[in-house]
């Protein structure tokens, strides 16, 4: 199986198909064709959830570099409840909080490199995110030196445990965001995902990224079941198995069983936030993330606001 690799987060960026999925495709088709009647009819039969829906700011990184405040204002019109940060673009926590409040957005998380959560940097991160109003400090990736051998993975688990102990008293949590290597690069017969889940406290967030997991050969629904109660935040990312550009389709046009994924996330996963992410750079990001928000809404995930 071909595994597609994505551009890694840098310091600067700080970054089973089922029968139910046939219904998802029909809903998405109604949205895509502009058939409001079809979409409305589908919604009438679709379970509705008010789990909040955020968006990953990494999707807009190039626009944010050019005009952070103007881009944030446009993001606020797309129908999301909050944003997950992947860099701060030189703004203070207080200024970011003021901007978010002004647009009615919540900081639903941030991708924070593990080095920023160790040693003296940890307290700085606690202070920054406390002022920002963010309680989820998710490690977005781990380097090769933390993926193998087993001792290296256990060191990562130990570090996440220590970080969580420090954050817990501030009402915060750390977490681990998965990539393809979390599933397709086993260590002594076990996936990195399972090793970290099994060797960290239960309040460490296991942030499932649906597209990355599928790209690593994992069955997304099975991962939710096996990591029950730990997936408080999930990246909603489309993926089509076997496609030349597997991350390009919009949600509902891809091959993931979204109805099942959403249902399991809410019944077993412990979901608190959905975070939509879209990787394909051939489409304008504001347009693409608006389309994907509409698709998620058509699947019954209306978020905090039904509008």
C-alpha positions as CSV (number, residue, x, y, z in Angstrom):
1,X,0.0,0.0,0.0
2,X,1.3,3.5,-0.9
3,X,1.6,5.8,2.1
4,X,1.4,9.5,1.2
5,X,3.5,11.8,3.4
6,X,2.5,15.4,4.2
7,X,4.8,18.3,4.8
8,X,5.8,18.1,8.5
9,X,5.1,20.9,10.9
10,X,8.1,23.2,11.3
11,X,8.9,25.6,14.2
12,X,7.7,28.4,12.1
13,X,4.4,26.8,11.0
14,X,3.7,25.0,14.3
15,X,1.6,22.6,12.8
16,X,-14.5,0.3,6.4
17,X,-16.7,1.7,4.3
18,X,-20.1,0.8,5.7
19,X,-23.7,1.0,4.5
20,X,-24.0,4.1,6.5
21,X,-21.4,5.8,4.3
22,X,-23.7,5.5,1.3
23,X,-26.1,7.7,3.1
24,X,-23.3,10.1,3.8
25,X,-22.4,10.3,0.1
26,X,-26.0,11.0,-0.7
27,X,-26.1,13.9,1.8
28,X,-22.9,15.3,0.5
29,X,-24.1,15.0,-3.1
30,X,-27.1,17.0,-2.2
31,X,-24.9,19.7,-0.7
32,X,-22.5,19.7,-3.6
33,X,-25.2,19.9,-6.3
34,X,-26.9,22.8,-4.5
35,X,-30.0,20.7,-4.0
36,X,-31.3,22.3,-0.8
37,X,-34.4,20.1,-0.7
38,X,-32.3,17.0,-0.9
39,X,-30.0,18.2,1.8
40,X,-32.9,19.3,4.0
41,X,-34.6,15.9,3.6
42,X,-31.4,14.1,4.5
43,X,-30.9,16.3,7.6
44,X,-34.4,15.3,8.7
45,X,-33.2,11.7,9.0
46,X,-29.7,12.5,10.2
47,X,-28.9,12.4,14.0
48,X,-28.0,16.0,15.1
49,X,-25.2,16.8,17.5
50,X,-24.2,20.0,19.1
51,X,-20.6,18.9,19.7
52,X,-18.6,22.1,18.8
53,X,-16.8,22.2,15.5
54,X,-13.5,24.0,15.2
55,X,-11.0,24.4,12.4
56,X,-7.2,23.9,12.3
57,X,-5.4,27.2,11.6
58,X,-2.6,25.4,9.8
59,X,-5.0,25.2,6.8
60,X,-4.8,29.0,6.4
61,X,-1.1,29.4,7.2
62,X,-0.1,31.2,4.0
63,X,-3.0,33.7,4.4
64,X,-2.3,34.2,8.0
65,X,1.3,35.1,7.3
66,X,0.2,37.8,4.9
67,X,-2.7,39.2,6.9
68,X,-3.4,37.5,10.2
69,X,-6.3,39.7,11.5
70,X,-8.0,40.0,8.1
71,X,-7.8,36.2,7.6
72,X,-9.1,35.5,11.1
73,X,-12.1,37.8,10.4
74,X,-12.8,35.7,7.3
75,X,-12.4,32.4,9.1
76,X,-15.0,33.7,11.6
77,X,-17.6,33.8,8.8
78,X,-17.2,30.1,7.8
79,X,-19.5,28.7,10.5
80,X,-16.9,27.2,13.0
81,X,-17.2,27.5,16.7
82,X,-13.5,27.7,17.4
83,X,-10.0,27.5,16.1
84,X,-7.0,25.2,16.9
85,X,-3.8,27.2,16.7
86,X,-0.7,26.1,14.9
87,X,1.5,29.1,15.6
88,X,0.8,32.6,16.9
89,X,2.3,34.8,14.3
90,X,4.0,37.2,16.8
91,X,0.8,38.0,18.7
92,X,0.6,37.9,22.5
93,X,-1.8,35.6,24.2
94,X,-3.8,38.6,25.4
95,X,-4.1,40.1,21.9
96,X,-5.1,36.7,20.4
97,X,-7.8,36.3,23.1
98,X,-9.1,39.7,22.3
99,X,-9.3,38.9,18.6
100,X,-11.0,35.6,19.2
101,X,-13.6,37.2,21.6
102,X,-14.2,39.9,19.0
103,X,-15.2,37.3,16.5
104,X,-17.1,35.0,18.8
105,X,-14.5,32.2,18.5
106,X,-13.1,29.8,21.1
107,X,-9.5,28.5,21.3
108,X,-10.4,24.8,21.1
109,X,-6.7,23.7,21.2
110,X,-3.2,24.4,20.0
111,X,-0.5,22.3,18.4
112,X,2.5,22.8,20.7
113,X,5.8,21.1,20.0
114,X,6.9,18.7,22.8
115,X,10.1,20.8,23.4
116,X,7.8,23.7,24.4
117,X,6.3,21.5,27.1
118,X,9.5,20.4,28.8
119,X,11.8,22.0,31.3
120,X,11.6,25.8,31.7
121,X,9.4,26.1,28.6
122,X,6.5,24.3,30.2
123,X,5.7,27.1,32.6
124,X,5.9,29.6,29.8
125,X,3.4,27.5,27.8
126,X,1.1,27.3,30.8
127,X,1.2,31.0,31.3
128,X,0.6,31.7,27.6
129,X,-2.3,29.3,27.1
130,X,-3.8,30.3,30.4
131,X,-4.0,33.9,29.2
132,X,-5.2,32.7,25.7
133,X,-8.0,30.6,27.3
134,X,-6.8,27.4,25.7
135,X,-6.8,24.2,27.7
136,X,-5.7,21.7,25.1
137,X,-1.9,21.7,24.4
138,X,-1.6,18.9,21.7
139,X,1.8,17.6,20.6
140,X,1.4,17.7,16.8
141,X,4.2,15.2,15.9
142,X,7.2,13.4,17.3
143,X,10.6,13.0,15.6
144,X,12.3,9.8,14.5
145,X,14.2,9.8,17.8
146,X,11.0,9.3,19.7
147,X,9.4,6.7,17.5
148,X,11.9,3.8,17.9
149,X,13.2,1.7,19.6
150,X,10.8,0.9,22.4
151,X,12.9,2.9,24.9
152,X,12.4,6.0,22.8
153,X,8.6,5.5,22.6
154,X,8.5,4.9,26.4
155,X,10.5,8.1,27.0
156,X,7.9,10.0,24.9
157,X,5.1,8.4,27.0
158,X,7.0,9.3,30.2
159,X,7.4,12.9,29.0
160,X,3.7,13.2,28.2
161,X,2.8,11.8,31.6
162,X,5.0,14.4,33.4
163,X,3.6,17.2,31.2
164,X,0.0,16.1,32.0
165,X,0.7,16.0,35.7
166,X,1.9,19.6,35.5
167,X,-1.0,20.8,33.3
168,X,-3.7,19.0,35.2
169,X,-3.6,21.4,38.2
170,X,-4.2,24.3,35.8
171,X,-7.3,22.6,34.2
172,X,-5.3,21.9,31.1
173,X,-4.4,18.7,29.2
174,X,-1.7,17.7,26.8
175,X,-2.3,15.2,24.0
176,X,-0.8,13.3,21.1
177,X,-1.8,14.0,17.4
178,X,-1.5,11.0,15.2
179,X,0.2,10.6,11.8
180,X,0.6,7.7,9.4
181,X,3.7,6.5,11.3
182,X,1.5,6.2,14.4
183,X,0.0,3.1,12.8
184,X,2.3,1.8,10.0
185,X,5.6,1.8,11.8
186,X,5.1,-0.7,14.6
187,X,7.6,-1.1,17.5
188,X,8.0,-4.7,18.7
189,X,4.7,-5.5,17.1
190,X,2.7,-2.6,18.6
191,X,1.7,0.6,17.0
192,X,3.0,3.9,18.4
193,X,-0.6,5.0,18.9
194,X,-1.4,2.0,21.1
195,X,1.9,2.2,23.0
196,X,1.3,5.9,23.9
197,X,-2.3,5.3,24.7
198,X,-1.5,2.4,27.0
199,X,1.4,4.1,28.8
200,X,-0.1,7.6,29.5
201,X,-2.8,8.8,32.0
202,X,-6.3,8.5,30.8
203,X,-6.7,12.3,30.7
204,X,-3.9,12.6,28.0
205,X,-5.9,13.4,24.8
206,X,-5.4,10.9,22.0
207,X,-6.1,13.3,19.1
208,X,-7.2,11.0,16.2
209,X,-6.7,12.5,12.8
210,X,-9.0,10.5,10.5
211,X,-7.1,11.1,7.3
212,X,-3.7,10.5,8.8
213,X,-4.9,7.3,10.5
214,X,-6.4,6.0,7.2
215,X,-3.2,6.9,5.4
216,X,-1.4,4.7,7.9
217,X,-3.6,1.8,7.1
218,X,-5.7,2.0,10.2
219,X,-9.5,1.4,10.4
220,X,-10.7,4.7,11.9
221,X,-13.8,3.2,13.5
222,X,-11.8,0.4,15.1
223,X,-9.3,3.0,16.5
224,X,-12.2,4.9,18.1
225,X,-13.5,1.7,19.7
226,X,-10.1,0.6,21.0
227,X,-9.3,4.1,22.4
228,X,-12.6,4.7,24.0
229,X,-12.9,7.7,26.2
230,X,-9.6,9.2,25.1
231,X,-10.5,11.0,21.8
232,X,-11.6,14.3,23.3
233,X,-10.5,16.1,20.2
234,X,-10.5,14.7,16.6
235,X,-9.3,16.0,13.3
236,X,-12.0,15.6,10.8
237,X,-9.9,15.1,7.6
238,X,-11.2,13.4,4.4
239,X,-9.2,10.6,2.8
240,X,-9.9,8.3,-0.2
241,X,-8.1,5.0,-0.3
242,X,-6.2,4.2,-3.5
243,X,-6.7,7.7,-5.0
244,X,-3.8,9.5,-6.7
245,X,-4.5,12.5,-4.5
246,X,-6.2,10.9,-1.4
247,X,-6.6,14.0,0.6
248,X,-8.2,16.0,-2.2
249,X,-11.9,15.0,-2.0
250,X,-14.2,16.9,0.3
251,X,-15.9,15.3,3.3
252,X,-18.6,13.0,1.9
253,X,-16.8,12.6,-1.5
254,X,-14.1,10.5,0.1
255,X,-14.1,6.9,1.3
256,X,-14.3,7.3,5.1
257,X,-17.6,6.1,6.8
258,X,-18.5,9.5,8.3
259,X,-21.8,8.5,9.8
260,X,-20.2,5.7,11.7
261,X,-17.2,7.8,12.7
262,X,-19.3,10.6,14.2
263,X,-21.6,8.2,15.9
264,X,-18.8,6.3,17.5
265,X,-16.9,9.4,18.5
266,X,-20.0,10.5,20.5
267,X,-21.0,7.2,21.9
268,X,-17.6,5.8,22.7
269,X,-14.8,8.2,21.8
270,X,-15.4,10.8,24.5
271,X,-15.4,13.6,21.9
272,X,-15.5,17.2,23.0
273,X,-14.4,19.0,19.8
274,X,-14.3,18.2,16.2
275,X,-11.5,20.0,14.4
276,X,-11.9,20.1,10.6
277,X,-8.6,20.0,8.6
278,X,-8.1,20.0,4.8
279,X,-4.7,19.3,3.3
280,X,-5.0,19.7,-0.4
281,X,-3.5,23.0,-1.5
282,X,-4.9,23.1,-5.0
283,X,-8.1,24.7,-3.6
284,X,-8.4,28.1,-1.9
285,X,-8.4,27.3,1.8
286,X,-11.2,29.6,2.8
287,X,-13.4,28.1,0.1
288,X,-12.4,24.5,0.9
289,X,-12.9,24.9,4.6
290,X,-16.3,26.5,4.1
291,X,-17.4,23.6,1.9
292,X,-16.1,21.0,4.4
293,X,-17.9,22.9,7.3
294,X,-21.1,22.7,5.2
295,X,-20.6,18.9,4.6
296,X,-20.0,18.3,8.4
297,X,-23.2,20.3,9.1
298,X,-25.1,18.2,6.5
299,X,-24.0,15.1,8.5
300,X,-25.8,16.5,11.5
301,X,-22.8,18.1,13.3
302,X,-24.2,21.6,13.7
303,X,-21.9,22.6,16.5
304,X,-22.9,25.1,19.1
305,X,-25.1,27.1,16.7
306,X,-27.7,25.5,14.4
307,X,-27.3,28.3,11.9
